[in-house]
Amino acid sequence: MKILHVPCLEDNYAYLIIDEVSKEAAVVDPVEPDKLIQAASQNGVHLSFVLTTHHHWDHAGGNEKIKQLLPGIKVYGGSIDNVKGCTNKVENGDKLSLGSDVNILCLHTPGHTKGHISYCVSGKENEDPAVFTGDTLFIAGCGKLFEGSAEQMYGSLCVTLGSLPKPTRVYCGHEYTVKNLQFAQTVEPTNEKISQKLAWAQQQRQAGLPTIPSTIEEELETNPFMRVDLPQLQEAVGCKSPVDALQEIRQRKDNWRG
């Protein structure tokens, strides 16, 4: 299994997931289809289907065009998310396969939108799995609660995604990492892991390199929204429950100007 990131728009990421045996590929959130088709061509792979994380235009906005460019291509999206161009609706627990070695598990991760789907992808046994989290989980952050509640986002981040194997690689929908870590420092000023990762992320961006992927383990160490089960974090934001802490941190982030 090979994963390629393709920068789109200002700060979006689309992805190619490649089964190296069959040379089949899936594409995640191809908002600029031409770029993804070109990347597939350069890598000698056939685009089999589209995985859409959620209905917002900067993720689903290329679906109709890719269907025109590649007639008959399947477009998967959440069953209750009203994804533009969707041909095949998926629900939590649905499984898809790509080529001979790649398996995809659909996870309902609401909060940012009500029908948001994250796609957990596994290859051969010796390969770490990967999860494509769209705008639910960012590196060191989470999406704004446009259509969901803090309780839903808590379930998505801390229960559903937080229970994936720790080495699972995290590929999110935007390059927001530096700002997210700068904010995370305001929540946990003494967390050394946050400071270390921020220094690394700033170096990556200065060199024109991405900060993806992270891992679930790194997120549990540095992402305040995934650390709300910790009593010391709840205390730091003046809350007594994980959901209240997440709500409080999200409100602070919404108002934070960096």
C-alpha positions as CSV (number, residue, x, y, z in Angstrom):
1,M,0.0,0.0,0.0
2,K,1.3,3.4,-1.0
3,I,-0.2,6.7,0.0
4,L,0.5,10.0,-2.0
5,H,-0.6,13.4,-0.9
6,V,-1.7,16.0,-3.5
7,P,-1.9,19.6,-2.3
8,C,-5.1,21.3,-3.5
9,L,-6.5,24.8,-3.3
10,E,-4.8,26.9,-0.6
11,D,-4.2,24.3,2.2
12,N,-6.2,21.2,1.3
13,Y,-4.9,17.7,0.9
14,A,-6.3,15.1,-1.5
15,Y,-4.8,11.6,-1.4
16,L,-4.1,8.7,-3.7
17,I,-4.2,5.2,-2.0
18,I,-2.4,2.7,-4.2
19,D,-2.5,-1.1,-4.2
20,E,0.9,-1.8,-5.5
21,V,0.1,-5.3,-6.7
22,S,-2.9,-4.5,-8.9
23,K,-1.9,-0.9,-9.6
24,E,-5.4,0.2,-8.6
25,A,-5.9,3.4,-6.7
26,A,-8.6,5.2,-4.7
27,V,-8.7,8.9,-4.4
28,V,-9.7,10.8,-1.2
29,D,-11.5,14.2,-1.6
30,P,-10.3,15.1,-5.1
31,V,-11.4,18.7,-5.2
32,E,-9.0,19.4,-8.1
33,P,-9.6,16.2,-10.2
34,D,-7.0,17.1,-12.9
35,K,-4.2,17.0,-10.3
36,L,-5.3,13.6,-9.1
37,I,-5.6,12.1,-12.5
38,Q,-2.2,13.4,-13.4
39,A,-0.7,12.0,-10.2
40,A,-2.3,8.6,-11.0
41,S,-0.9,8.7,-14.6
42,Q,2.6,9.6,-13.4
43,N,2.5,6.6,-11.0
44,G,1.1,4.2,-13.6
45,V,-2.1,3.4,-11.6
46,H,-5.8,3.1,-12.5
47,L,-8.3,5.2,-10.5
48,S,-11.0,2.8,-9.3
49,F,-13.1,5.0,-7.0
50,V,-13.5,8.2,-4.9
51,L,-13.8,8.3,-1.1
52,T,-15.5,11.5,0.1
53,T,-15.1,12.4,3.7
54,H,-17.9,15.0,3.8
55,H,-20.1,17.3,1.7
56,H,-18.2,20.6,2.0
57,W,-17.3,22.0,-1.4
58,D,-13.5,22.0,-0.7
59,H,-13.7,18.2,-0.3
60,A,-16.7,17.1,-2.5
61,G,-16.5,19.9,-5.1
62,G,-14.5,17.9,-7.6
63,N,-16.8,14.8,-7.6
64,E,-19.0,15.8,-10.6
65,K,-16.0,16.7,-12.7
66,I,-14.1,13.5,-12.0
67,K,-17.2,11.6,-13.0
68,Q,-17.1,13.5,-16.3
69,L,-13.4,12.8,-16.8
70,L,-13.6,9.2,-15.7
71,P,-17.1,7.9,-16.8
72,G,-18.4,5.1,-14.6
73,I,-16.1,5.9,-11.6
74,K,-17.8,5.2,-8.2
75,V,-18.0,7.9,-5.6
76,Y,-18.5,6.9,-2.0
77,G,-19.8,9.2,0.7
78,G,-21.7,9.2,4.0
79,S,-25.3,8.1,3.8
80,I,-26.6,11.1,5.7
81,D,-24.1,13.7,4.5
82,N,-25.7,14.7,1.1
83,V,-22.4,14.4,-0.8
84,K,-22.4,16.0,-4.2
85,G,-21.9,13.4,-7.0
86,C,-22.2,10.5,-4.6
87,T,-23.0,7.2,-6.4
88,N,-22.6,4.8,-3.4
89,K,-23.7,5.7,0.1
90,V,-21.7,4.2,3.0
91,E,-22.5,3.8,6.7
92,N,-20.4,3.1,9.9
93,G,-18.8,-0.3,9.6
94,D,-19.1,-0.7,5.8
95,K,-16.1,-2.3,4.2
96,L,-14.6,-1.7,0.8
97,S,-11.6,-3.3,-0.9
98,L,-9.0,-2.0,-3.3
99,G,-7.1,-4.4,-5.5
100,S,-5.7,-7.5,-3.8
101,D,-4.2,-6.2,-0.6
102,V,-6.0,-3.0,0.6
103,N,-9.1,-3.0,2.9
104,I,-11.1,0.1,3.8
105,L,-13.3,0.4,6.8
106,C,-15.8,3.3,6.9
107,L,-16.1,5.1,10.2
108,H,-18.9,7.5,11.0
109,T,-17.2,10.5,12.7
110,P,-19.8,13.3,13.1
111,G,-19.1,16.6,14.7
112,H,-17.9,18.8,11.8
113,T,-20.7,17.6,9.6
114,K,-23.5,15.2,10.7
115,G,-22.6,12.4,8.2
116,H,-18.8,12.8,8.1
117,I,-16.9,9.5,7.2
118,S,-13.3,8.7,8.1
119,Y,-11.7,5.9,6.1
120,C,-9.4,3.5,7.9
121,V,-7.2,1.7,5.4
122,S,-5.1,-1.4,6.0
123,G,-2.6,-3.1,3.7
124,K,-0.4,-6.1,4.2
125,E,0.2,-7.3,7.8
126,N,3.6,-5.7,8.1
127,E,2.2,-2.2,7.1
128,D,0.8,0.2,9.7
129,P,-2.8,1.2,8.9
130,A,-3.8,4.7,7.9
131,V,-6.9,6.7,8.6
132,F,-8.2,9.6,6.4
133,T,-10.0,11.9,8.7
134,G,-11.1,14.8,6.5
135,D,-12.1,17.7,8.7
136,T,-12.9,15.7,11.9
137,L,-9.4,15.2,13.2
138,F,-6.6,17.5,12.2
139,I,-3.0,17.2,13.4
140,A,-3.2,18.7,16.9
141,G,-6.8,19.9,16.2
142,C,-10.3,19.2,15.1
143,G,-12.9,20.6,12.8
144,K,-15.3,23.3,13.8
145,L,-18.7,22.1,15.1
146,F,-20.7,23.2,12.2
147,E,-23.4,20.5,12.3
148,G,-22.6,18.5,15.3
149,S,-22.2,18.7,19.1
150,A,-19.2,18.5,21.4
151,E,-20.6,15.2,22.5
152,Q,-20.5,13.8,19.0
153,M,-17.0,15.2,18.3
154,Y,-15.8,13.6,21.6
155,G,-17.2,10.2,20.4
156,S,-15.6,10.6,17.0
157,L,-12.1,11.7,18.3
158,C,-11.8,9.9,21.6
159,V,-13.8,6.8,21.2
160,T,-13.9,5.9,17.4
161,L,-10.5,7.3,16.2
162,G,-8.8,7.2,19.6
163,S,-9.3,3.4,19.8
164,L,-7.5,2.7,16.5
165,P,-4.1,1.1,16.9
166,K,-1.6,3.7,18.1
167,P,0.8,3.4,15.0
168,T,-2.1,4.2,12.7
169,R,-1.0,7.0,10.4
170,V,-3.3,10.1,10.3
171,Y,-3.9,11.9,7.0
172,C,-6.2,14.9,7.5
173,G,-7.9,17.3,5.1
174,H,-5.9,20.5,5.7
175,E,-2.4,21.8,6.5
176,Y,-3.3,23.6,9.8
177,T,-0.7,21.9,12.0
178,V,1.5,24.9,13.0
179,K,-1.4,27.0,14.1
180,N,-3.0,24.1,15.8
181,L,0.1,23.4,17.8
182,Q,0.6,27.0,18.7
183,F,-3.0,27.0,20.1
184,A,-2.3,23.7,21.9
185,Q,0.5,25.4,23.7
186,T,-2.0,27.8,25.2
187,V,-3.9,24.9,26.6
188,E,-0.9,22.9,27.9
189,P,2.1,25.3,28.2
190,T,4.2,22.7,29.9
191,N,3.6,19.8,27.4
192,E,7.1,19.2,26.0
193,K,5.7,16.9,23.2
194,I,3.7,19.9,21.9
195,S,6.8,22.1,21.9
196,Q,8.9,19.5,20.1
197,K,6.3,18.8,17.5
198,L,5.7,22.5,16.8
199,A,9.5,23.1,16.2
200,W,9.5,20.1,13.8
201,A,6.3,21.3,12.0
202,Q,7.7,24.8,11.6
203,Q,10.9,23.3,10.0
204,Q,8.8,21.2,7.7
205,R,6.7,24.1,6.5
206,Q,9.8,26.4,6.0
207,A,11.2,23.7,3.8
208,G,8.0,23.5,1.8
209,L,7.2,20.0,3.2
210,P,3.9,18.7,4.6
211,T,3.3,17.8,8.3
212,I,1.2,14.7,7.4
213,P,1.0,12.0,8.4
214,S,0.8,12.1,12.2
215,T,-0.1,9.0,14.2
216,I,-2.9,8.2,16.6
217,E,-0.2,7.9,19.3
218,E,1.2,11.4,18.5
219,E,-2.3,12.8,18.6
220,L,-3.0,11.3,22.0
221,E,0.2,13.1,23.2
222,T,-0.2,16.5,21.6
223,N,-3.8,17.1,20.5
224,P,-5.8,18.9,23.2
225,F,-9.1,17.6,21.7
226,M,-8.0,14.0,22.1
227,R,-6.6,14.6,25.6
228,V,-9.9,15.7,27.2
229,D,-10.2,12.4,29.2
230,L,-7.1,13.5,31.3
231,P,-8.1,15.1,34.6
232,Q,-5.2,17.5,34.4
233,L,-6.4,18.9,31.1
234,Q,-10.0,19.2,32.3
235,E,-8.7,21.1,35.4
236,A,-6.5,23.3,33.2
237,V,-9.6,24.5,31.3
238,G,-11.9,24.6,34.4
239,C,-14.1,21.7,33.4
240,K,-15.3,18.5,35.2
241,S,-16.0,16.2,32.2
242,P,-14.4,15.4,28.9
243,V,-17.3,16.7,26.8
244,D,-17.4,20.0,28.6
245,A,-13.6,20.3,28.3
246,L,-13.8,19.7,24.5
247,Q,-16.6,22.3,24.2
248,E,-14.5,24.8,26.1
249,I,-11.3,24.2,24.1
250,R,-13.3,24.4,20.8
251,Q,-14.8,27.7,21.9
252,R,-11.4,29.0,22.8
253,K,-10.0,27.9,19.5
254,D,-12.9,29.5,17.6
255,N,-12.0,32.8,19.3
256,W,-8.2,32.5,19.2
257,R,-6.4,34.7,16.8
258,G,-2.9,33.4,17.2
